[in-house]
Amino acid sequence: MIYFLPTHAIELVEASALQRAVKENTVEDRIPYLNSFDVLIQYLVTLAVSDGFLPEDIWPEIQTTFCFQAMTKEQWEWCLNFMTMGAQSLQAYDEYKKVEILEDGRFKVNSRMVAMRHRLQIGTIVSDANLVVKYQKGGYIGTIEEFFISKLTRGDVFTFAGRNLEFIRIKNMEVHVRNSSKKTNKVPSWMGGRLTLSSQMSQLLREELYTGNSLSQKRSLEINALEHIFRQQKVESIIPSDEQLLIETFKTRDGYHHVFYPFEGRFVHEAMGSLLGYRLSLLDPITFSLAFNDYGFELLSDQPIDIQQLLDNDLFTTAYMHDDLQNSLNATEMARRKFRDIAVISGLVFTGFPNKQIKQKHLQSSSQLFFDVFRDYEADNLLFQQAFTETFEHQLEEGRLQQALERIETQEIVWMDCEQPTPLSFPIITDRLREKLSSEKLADRIKKMTAKLMRKKK
């Protein structure tokens, strides 16, 4: 038996959606990896380490796989040349010519050193790195996941260890920062503890939430238990229907809050919030603090956003989405970090011998050198292009983001100017507040907010 323990009341909607998913035997999709050339190169070198292989025998086998079903003959030839000659920009270096072509056309690894190194790092599981956060002058603060920090650009402010820190740069697996007095900041996210909702769960979550608008007997026990919260939400704002996108705005001592509720999952909301913030900044120079969870995202600023201007300029459009997303996030740095994994899997860099592993900072330096060389001299390198493709498709979920924006374009956008935080906004606000250090406990602050809400209710 599986028990579901909600950390806040709104998660009961998620519990109801999960029960329905089990009853309907709903299976979550996983976004498949396509054209993973690093994995293909590792597989081909593995064959070459053993008895060798003939390309004309292996090519039909590769075409039958889902991952490489759309692979072209030119891409196949590139992979073969990569193993035998190295990349176009690396042909002068013998160490990258790992595979030899025998007289009968068979591809074979004859070097014992190449074979040993390859056997030592067969596999595709590469762990994400933790980076040390330090002041520029040397003071140690803590460690943070590369997943979050690689998205920041110079000058971005984030909350860490109870402090507002301005990001300066990443050097040798160290994050250099300085203290910042800005109130608006980014809230760190952690891959392990913050698994996002899939598209199937997001759909079920929305459908369960929409039942809060009705008194139907089909409502689950969890939804009925939330009736008092739904009632208060309707007093302060509304519960959106499937044809509406809800936007709530209100002011607190922290600033002006603008909360959006697409109900699409953490990764989509992070990308959508960054995209929307970037597009808004093109209209008027403004600084935001971005917080998000599985239900929505919040843009917090020291001045109000003209929501009507947002609607008039159609900022939820899918037009130029890829370019705007690349500008709103540090996509090149994210791809650079992704390329480290690709370089390890494809065998471009060696991870070390047992009990003598190469340090992460040296791996990053080596892979970063390859990344810069390919960017400057060989932009059509398939491994280089793969880093950007996987960054957008898997880390930012660009496909789901586009579907979400297309859905929003068909919805009525409902803007509610509220007097105070609403029940739906509480989880997002507390997610941001828990990263801040204050003499006032988070629990006490939430109690004050709740008491204020209940006084208004009376």
Number of C-alpha atoms within 10 A of each C-alpha: 3 4 6 11 9 12 9 9 16 21 18 22 25 25 20 19 25 18 12 17 17 10 9 9 9 13 11 12 10 9 12 10 13 16 20 18 23 21 17 18 19 21 16 20 28 19 17 23 23 12 11 21 19 16 15 10 9 12 12 10 10 15 14 11 11 12 16 18 12 12 14 11 9 9 13 18 11 18 20 18 15 21 23 20 22 22 22 15 15 17 14 12 11 11 12 19 19 23 26 18 16 13 7 7 13 17 24 23 25 17 12 10 11 18 18 12 15 20 13 13 18 17 14 14 10 11 7 14 16 16 22 18 24 17 18 16 9 10 11 12 15 13 16 19 18 19 19 15 22 22 16 22 18 12 14 19 27 26 23 19 12 13 18 24 24 23 23 18 16 19 12 13 19 18 23 21 26 16 14 18 10 14 18 22 23 24 22 18 19 13 13 7 7 12 12 17 21 21 19 15 23 20 15 21 26 20 15 22 23 16 20 22 15 9 10 10 8 9 15 17 11 18 23 18 13 15 14 10 18 22 16 18 17 16 14 21 23 20 20 22 17 14 12 17 21 21 22 25 24 18 19 10 6 12 15 18 26 23 27 22 21 24 24 27 23 22 25 30 28 21 22 28 24 23 23 18 19 21 20 21 14 9 11 10 8 15 20 25 24 24 26 29 25 26 24 26 29 26 24 27 21 18 13 15 18 10 16 10 12 15 12 8 13 13 17 20 14 16 11 8 17 14 10 16 21 14 15 22 19 16 20 16 18 22 23 23 22 22 25 23 22 24 23 22 26 25 23 18 19 18 19 14 12 8 6 8 10 13 11 17 15 14 21 22 15 16 23 18 13 21 23 14 15 21 14 10 11 16 14 11 17 19 22 23 16 19 23 18 18 20 20 19 16 16 16 20 16 22 13 19 21 19 14 20 18 14 15 17 15 11 15 14 15 14 19 16 15 15 14 18 23 23 19 22 23 16 21 18 20 15 14 20 20 15 19 15 15 11 5 8 12 16 11 10 13 15 12 12 15 16 12 13 17 11 8 13 10 5
